[in-house]
């Protein structure tokens, strides 16, 4: 494959080969995935000393370990003897050390080699031999790893998102659900689908009756991107302007209920109950949306969510963020749905998508760990109408990209974040 022919053109056209070519995927593993910061897990998944979590990207496997109450360590997940992977999935190292299941070499939780069976029969093993370290960092309650010793520090890499998203206090949220599946499409097809709002009118037409999908602002922020409601466009209980409806043609109560119930696990049961109450007992002089925003603020305050930094409109609007290259999703005060997308093995035709549903814990709620659930085929589970519609697009998109045809042309405003992500990928691929 000629790399030049697969790069984004000056006119913003995306060649199809960047989604379908094994050679392009191989270059991504060499020059992209090996050099960016990626989320390995949530901190609460490695909360106790001896807890571990494996993160895989292509052929690489990284082992994240809680090595002390205050420290996380990350290593290349391979024994120094014969290369066996030392641990898989997630769990707890019962011995308080890492033992290879093949020949029983043992490492402490900091990666130092501490036991070699029949050590006298080896040539002297140098003092201080240890597992290969991988850079590890923490932000937002996530554990991040980077395979490149020369990459920027984590906070520099993430800038300006930590400052922009500080009011959400993601580090205080807790994992309520961890769902993973394999989608039949290139990882970039999946990220593209959740990095713009332009597809709502085509893929989710049922949302137009309750969603203004037009007044969204798209911003490129360093390596990353964000989209959300235009600052001058206040949230209202109105349908999409695409429908051409006027006052009296729609029911505000139905729109509010659809907004709260249509977002799956983002909102709490108490909030759904508030909607039912508001619809059944109208209050003269106070608009329905303002009443709901006031009641939502009260609910979140009682739960301990610091909502003073959010305007009323922000309480009922999402910040959709892309942490380049593969973490994205909508954030709400008190809750978030975060997606991590990566290639399935080294295939350009399949992607693993992890969905983390985060929520602010109740003050009296003891810590608990969410069970990981994995679905090799996404159709094994009902993900809800909206997500089912998104997932049903994946195979036809990937198949269509393999057909002969011109490059992919993007909407210059509503798909600006998609184009920015692809141009950023190309910056990595063209820098050896």
C-alpha positions as CSV (number, residue, x, y, z in Angstrom):
1,X,0.0,0.0,0.0
2,X,1.2,3.5,-0.9
3,X,0.7,5.5,2.3
4,X,0.3,8.7,0.5
5,X,-2.8,7.4,-1.3
6,X,-4.4,6.5,2.0
7,X,-4.0,9.9,3.7
8,X,-6.7,12.5,4.0
9,X,-6.5,14.8,1.0
10,X,-6.2,18.6,1.2
11,X,-9.8,18.8,0.3
12,X,-10.8,16.7,3.3
13,X,-11.6,13.5,1.4
14,X,-11.0,10.2,3.2
15,X,-9.6,7.4,1.1
16,X,-11.4,4.1,1.7
17,X,-8.2,2.1,2.2
18,X,-7.7,3.7,5.6
19,X,-10.7,1.7,6.8
20,X,-10.0,-1.5,5.0
21,X,-6.3,-2.1,4.3
22,X,-4.3,-4.5,6.5
23,X,-1.2,-2.5,5.7
24,X,-2.8,0.7,6.9
25,X,-3.9,-1.1,10.1
26,X,-0.3,-2.3,10.6
27,X,1.0,1.2,10.3
28,X,-1.5,2.4,12.9
29,X,-0.1,-0.3,15.3
30,X,3.4,0.9,14.6
31,X,3.1,4.7,14.7
32,X,-0.2,5.4,16.4
33,X,-1.2,2.9,19.0
34,X,2.4,2.6,20.2
35,X,2.7,6.4,20.8
36,X,-0.6,7.6,22.3
37,X,-2.1,7.5,25.8
38,X,-4.9,4.9,26.1
39,X,-7.3,4.0,28.9
40,X,-6.6,0.6,30.3
41,X,-9.3,0.4,33.0
42,X,-11.1,2.4,35.8
43,X,-9.2,2.9,39.0
44,X,-11.8,1.1,41.1
45,X,-11.1,-2.1,39.0
46,X,-7.7,-2.2,40.6
47,X,-8.6,-0.8,44.0
48,X,-6.9,-3.3,46.3
49,X,-3.2,-4.2,46.5
50,X,-2.7,-7.2,44.2
51,X,-5.6,-6.4,41.9
52,X,-4.7,-6.4,38.2
53,X,-6.2,-5.6,34.8
54,X,-5.0,-6.6,31.4
55,X,-5.2,-4.2,28.4
56,X,-4.7,-5.4,24.9
57,X,-4.2,-3.4,21.7
58,X,-3.3,-5.5,18.6
59,X,-0.6,-8.0,19.7
60,X,0.4,-5.9,22.7
61,X,-0.7,-6.9,26.2
62,X,-0.1,-4.6,29.2
63,X,-0.7,-5.6,32.8
64,X,-1.8,-2.9,35.2
65,X,-1.3,-3.9,38.8
66,X,-2.1,-2.2,42.1
67,X,1.4,-2.5,43.5
68,X,0.8,-0.6,46.8
69,X,-2.1,1.3,48.3
70,X,-0.9,4.5,46.6
71,X,0.8,3.2,43.5
72,X,-0.2,1.6,40.2
73,X,2.4,-0.2,38.0
74,X,2.1,-1.3,34.4
75,X,4.3,-3.9,32.6
76,X,4.6,-5.6,29.3
77,X,2.6,-8.8,30.0
78,X,5.3,-11.3,29.2
79,X,7.5,-13.5,31.3
80,X,11.2,-12.8,30.9
81,X,11.9,-16.6,30.7
82,X,9.9,-18.0,27.8
83,X,7.5,-15.1,27.0
84,X,4.3,-16.5,28.5
85,X,1.6,-14.0,29.3
86,X,1.5,-13.6,33.0
87,X,-2.2,-12.8,33.6
88,X,-5.3,-12.4,31.5
89,X,-8.5,-10.4,32.0
90,X,-8.9,-8.9,35.4
91,X,-8.7,-10.2,38.9
92,X,-6.6,-10.5,42.0
93,X,-3.1,-11.9,42.4
94,X,-3.7,-14.2,45.4
95,X,0.0,-14.8,46.2
96,X,0.7,-11.0,46.4
97,X,3.1,-11.5,43.5
98,X,3.0,-12.4,39.8
99,X,3.8,-16.0,39.1
100,X,4.3,-17.4,35.6
101,X,2.1,-20.5,35.2
102,X,4.6,-22.1,32.8
103,X,7.8,-22.5,34.8
104,X,6.8,-20.7,38.0
105,X,9.1,-17.7,37.7
106,X,7.8,-15.1,40.2
107,X,7.8,-11.3,40.2
108,X,6.8,-8.9,43.0
109,X,3.9,-6.5,42.4
110,X,6.5,-3.8,41.4
111,X,7.8,-6.1,38.6
112,X,11.1,-7.2,40.2
113,X,12.1,-10.8,39.5
114,X,12.2,-12.5,43.0
115,X,12.2,-16.2,42.3
116,X,13.6,-18.5,39.6
117,X,13.2,-22.2,40.1
118,X,16.6,-24.0,39.9
119,X,18.3,-20.6,39.5
120,X,21.7,-22.3,39.9
121,X,21.3,-24.0,36.5
122,X,21.0,-20.7,34.7
123,X,23.9,-18.3,33.8
124,X,23.9,-15.6,36.4
125,X,20.7,-13.5,36.1
126,X,21.6,-9.8,36.6
127,X,20.7,-8.3,39.9
128,X,17.6,-6.0,39.6
129,X,16.1,-7.9,36.6
130,X,12.5,-6.8,36.3
131,X,9.5,-6.8,33.9
132,X,9.5,-4.2,31.2
133,X,7.8,-1.1,32.6
134,X,5.0,0.7,30.7
135,X,4.2,4.3,31.5
136,X,1.1,4.6,33.6
137,X,-0.9,7.6,34.7
138,X,-4.3,8.5,36.3
139,X,-6.8,11.1,35.4
140,X,-10.6,11.3,35.7
141,X,-10.8,8.0,37.6
142,X,-9.2,6.2,34.6
143,X,-5.9,4.4,34.4
144,X,-4.0,5.4,31.3
145,X,-1.0,3.6,29.7
146,X,1.5,4.7,27.0
147,X,4.0,2.4,25.2
148,X,6.2,5.4,24.2
149,X,8.7,6.6,26.7
150,X,9.1,9.8,24.6
151,X,5.4,10.8,24.5
152,X,4.3,13.9,26.3
153,X,3.2,13.6,30.0
154,X,-0.4,12.5,30.4
155,X,-1.9,15.9,31.4
156,X,0.0,17.6,28.6
157,X,-1.4,15.0,26.1
158,X,-4.9,15.4,27.4
159,X,-4.9,19.2,27.4
160,X,-7.2,21.1,27.4
161,X,-9.8,18.5,28.3
162,X,-8.9,18.1,32.1
163,X,-9.6,21.8,32.6
164,X,-12.8,21.8,30.5
165,X,-14.2,18.7,32.1
166,X,-13.1,19.5,35.7
167,X,-16.6,20.3,37.0
168,X,-17.8,16.8,36.2
169,X,-15.4,15.3,38.7
170,X,-15.1,12.1,36.8
171,X,-12.7,10.7,39.3
172,X,-15.5,10.7,41.9
173,X,-17.9,8.7,39.7
174,X,-18.1,5.0,40.0
175,X,-18.6,2.2,37.4
176,X,-22.1,1.0,37.4
177,X,-21.9,-1.2,34.3
178,X,-19.0,-2.5,32.1
179,X,-20.3,-4.0,28.8
180,X,-18.1,-5.1,25.9
181,X,-18.9,-6.4,22.4
182,X,-17.3,-6.9,19.0
183,X,-18.6,-4.9,16.1
184,X,-18.0,-5.9,12.4
185,X,-16.3,-2.7,11.4
186,X,-13.0,-0.9,11.5
187,X,-12.4,0.9,14.8
188,X,-12.5,4.3,13.0
189,X,-15.9,3.5,11.6
190,X,-17.1,3.0,15.2
191,X,-15.5,6.2,16.5
192,X,-16.7,8.2,13.6
193,X,-20.3,7.1,14.3
194,X,-20.2,8.6,17.9
195,X,-18.2,11.7,17.0
196,X,-20.9,13.7,15.3
197,X,-24.7,14.4,15.6
198,X,-25.3,14.5,11.8
199,X,-26.5,10.9,11.7
200,X,-29.4,11.4,14.1
201,X,-31.8,12.4,11.3
202,X,-30.9,9.3,9.3
203,X,-30.3,6.6,11.9
204,X,-32.5,7.7,14.7
205,X,-35.5,9.5,13.1
206,X,-37.7,8.7,16.1
207,X,-35.5,11.2,18.1
208,X,-36.4,14.1,15.9
209,X,-39.7,14.6,17.7
210,X,-37.9,15.3,20.9
211,X,-34.3,16.4,20.0
212,X,-32.9,19.6,18.4
213,X,-30.1,17.9,16.5
214,X,-29.3,21.0,14.4
215,X,-28.0,23.6,17.0
216,X,-24.8,21.8,18.0
217,X,-21.3,23.3,18.1
218,X,-18.3,21.3,17.0
219,X,-14.9,22.2,18.5
220,X,-11.4,20.8,17.9
221,X,-9.3,21.0,21.0
222,X,-5.7,20.1,20.5
223,X,-5.6,16.4,19.6
224,X,-9.1,16.0,20.9
225,X,-12.7,17.2,20.1
226,X,-16.0,18.2,21.6
227,X,-19.5,18.8,20.5
228,X,-22.6,20.0,22.3
229,X,-25.3,22.7,22.3
230,X,-24.4,26.0,20.9
231,X,-23.8,28.6,23.7
232,X,-26.5,30.9,22.3
233,X,-29.0,28.0,21.8
234,X,-30.7,27.5,25.1
235,X,-32.2,24.0,25.7
236,X,-35.9,24.0,25.0
237,X,-38.6,21.3,24.9
238,X,-38.9,21.5,21.1
239,X,-38.5,19.0,18.4
240,X,-35.8,19.1,15.6
241,X,-36.2,22.1,13.3
242,X,-36.0,19.5,10.5
243,X,-39.6,18.6,11.2
244,X,-40.9,22.1,10.6
245,X,-43.3,22.0,13.6
246,X,-44.7,25.1,15.3
247,X,-46.0,25.7,18.8
248,X,-49.1,23.6,19.4
249,X,-47.9,20.9,17.1
250,X,-46.0,19.0,19.9
251,X,-46.3,18.1,23.6
252,X,-43.6,19.5,25.9
253,X,-44.3,16.7,28.5
254,X,-43.7,14.0,25.9
255,X,-40.5,15.6,24.8
256,X,-39.2,15.8,28.4
257,X,-40.2,12.2,29.1
258,X,-38.5,11.0,25.9
259,X,-35.4,13.0,26.7
260,X,-35.0,11.4,30.2
261,X,-36.1,7.8,29.4
262,X,-34.5,7.6,26.0
263,X,-30.9,7.8,27.3
264,X,-30.8,4.4,28.9
265,X,-28.9,4.3,32.1
266,X,-27.8,8.0,32.1
267,X,-30.6,9.2,34.3
268,X,-31.7,7.8,37.7
269,X,-35.0,6.3,38.6
270,X,-35.7,9.3,40.8
271,X,-35.4,11.6,37.8
272,X,-37.9,9.6,35.8
273,X,-40.3,9.8,38.7
274,X,-39.9,13.6,38.7
275,X,-40.9,13.8,35.1
276,X,-44.0,11.8,35.8
277,X,-44.8,14.1,38.7
278,X,-44.2,17.3,36.6
279,X,-46.4,16.0,33.8
280,X,-49.3,15.1,36.1
281,X,-49.2,18.3,38.2
282,X,-48.5,21.4,36.0
283,X,-47.3,24.5,37.9
284,X,-48.6,27.9,36.7
285,X,-45.9,30.4,35.9
286,X,-43.0,28.0,35.9
287,X,-42.0,26.4,32.5
288,X,-41.9,22.6,32.5
289,X,-38.2,22.5,31.6
290,X,-37.2,25.0,34.3
291,X,-39.2,23.0,36.8
292,X,-37.4,19.8,35.8
293,X,-34.0,21.5,35.9
294,X,-34.7,22.8,39.4
295,X,-35.8,19.5,40.6
296,X,-32.8,17.7,39.0
297,X,-30.4,20.2,40.7
298,X,-32.0,19.3,44.0
299,X,-31.8,15.6,43.4
300,X,-28.1,15.8,42.4
301,X,-27.3,18.1,45.4
302,X,-28.8,15.5,47.8
303,X,-26.7,12.9,46.2
304,X,-23.6,15.0,46.8
305,X,-22.9,16.0,43.2
306,X,-21.2,19.4,43.1
307,X,-23.6,21.1,40.7
308,X,-22.8,24.7,41.5
309,X,-20.4,24.8,38.5
310,X,-23.2,24.0,36.1
311,X,-25.9,26.2,34.6
312,X,-29.5,25.1,34.4
313,X,-29.1,24.3,30.7
314,X,-26.0,22.2,31.4
315,X,-28.0,20.0,33.8
316,X,-30.0,18.8,30.8
317,X,-27.4,18.9,28.1
318,X,-24.4,16.6,27.3
319,X,-20.8,17.3,26.6
320,X,-19.8,14.8,23.9
321,X,-16.0,14.5,24.0
322,X,-13.4,12.5,22.0
323,X,-10.2,11.8,23.9
324,X,-8.0,11.1,20.9
325,X,-7.8,8.5,19.5
326,X,-10.4,6.1,20.9
327,X,-12.3,7.2,24.1
328,X,-15.5,9.2,23.7
329,X,-19.0,9.6,24.9
330,X,-21.6,12.0,26.5
331,X,-21.0,13.4,30.0
332,X,-23.7,14.7,32.2
333,X,-23.6,16.2,35.7
334,X,-23.6,13.1,37.9
335,X,-23.4,10.5,35.2
336,X,-21.6,9.6,32.0
337,X,-21.5,7.0,29.3
338,X,-18.0,6.4,28.1
339,X,-17.0,4.3,25.0
340,X,-13.5,2.8,24.4
341,X,-13.0,1.5,20.9
342,X,-10.0,-0.5,19.6
343,X,-9.2,-3.0,16.9
344,X,-10.1,-6.6,17.6
345,X,-6.7,-8.2,17.4
346,X,-5.0,-6.9,14.3
347,X,-8.0,-7.1,12.0
348,X,-9.0,-3.9,10.1
349,X,-12.6,-5.3,9.9
350,X,-13.6,-5.7,13.5
351,X,-13.5,-3.5,16.6
352,X,-14.0,-4.1,20.3
353,X,-16.2,-1.5,21.9
354,X,-16.3,-1.2,25.7
355,X,-19.2,0.8,27.3
356,X,-18.7,2.2,30.8
357,X,-21.7,3.6,32.5
358,X,-20.6,5.9,35.3
359,X,-22.6,7.5,38.1
360,X,-22.1,9.5,41.2
361,X,-22.3,7.2,44.2
362,X,-24.9,7.8,46.9
363,X,-23.4,9.1,50.2
364,X,-24.3,5.9,52.1
365,X,-23.5,3.5,49.3
366,X,-20.6,1.1,50.0
367,X,-18.1,0.5,47.2
368,X,-19.0,-2.2,44.8
369,X,-17.4,-3.6,41.7
370,X,-19.3,-3.8,38.4
371,X,-19.2,-7.2,36.7
372,X,-17.6,-7.2,33.3
373,X,-20.0,-8.6,30.7
374,X,-18.7,-9.5,27.2
375,X,-20.8,-10.3,24.1
376,X,-18.7,-11.7,21.2
377,X,-21.7,-10.9,18.9
378,X,-23.5,-7.6,19.5
379,X,-26.8,-9.1,18.5
380,X,-26.7,-11.4,21.6
381,X,-28.0,-8.5,23.7
382,X,-30.7,-5.9,23.4
383,X,-28.7,-2.6,23.8
384,X,-31.8,-0.4,23.6
385,X,-33.3,1.1,20.4
386,X,-30.8,3.9,19.9
387,X,-27.7,1.8,20.3
388,X,-29.2,-1.1,18.3
389,X,-29.7,1.3,15.5
390,X,-26.1,2.5,15.7
391,X,-24.7,-1.0,15.8
392,X,-26.8,-2.2,12.9
393,X,-25.0,0.4,10.7
394,X,-21.6,-1.1,11.3
395,X,-21.5,-4.0,8.9
396,X,-23.2,-2.2,6.0
397,X,-20.7,0.7,6.4
398,X,-17.7,-1.6,6.5
399,X,-19.0,-3.6,3.5
400,X,-19.7,-0.4,1.6
401,X,-16.2,0.9,2.2
402,X,-14.7,-2.1,0.4
403,X,-16.6,-1.3,-2.8
404,X,-14.8,0.6,-5.5
405,X,-15.7,4.2,-5.4
406,X,-14.4,7.7,-4.7
407,X,-13.2,8.8,-1.3
408,X,-15.4,9.7,1.6
409,X,-16.7,13.3,1.7
410,X,-17.6,14.8,5.0
411,X,-20.0,17.6,6.1
412,X,-17.7,20.5,6.7
413,X,-19.4,21.6,9.9
414,X,-21.3,18.6,11.5
415,X,-18.5,16.2,10.7
416,X,-15.6,18.6,11.4
417,X,-14.6,16.5,14.5
418,X,-14.4,13.4,12.3
419,X,-12.1,15.1,9.8
420,X,-10.0,16.5,12.7
421,X,-9.5,13.0,14.1
422,X,-8.4,11.6,10.8
423,X,-6.0,14.4,10.2
424,X,-4.5,13.9,13.6
425,X,-4.1,10.1,12.9
426,X,-2.2,11.1,9.7
427,X,0.1,13.4,11.7
428,X,1.2,10.3,13.7
429,X,1.5,8.0,10.7
430,X,3.6,10.4,8.7
431,X,6.1,10.9,11.6
432,X,8.3,7.9,11.9
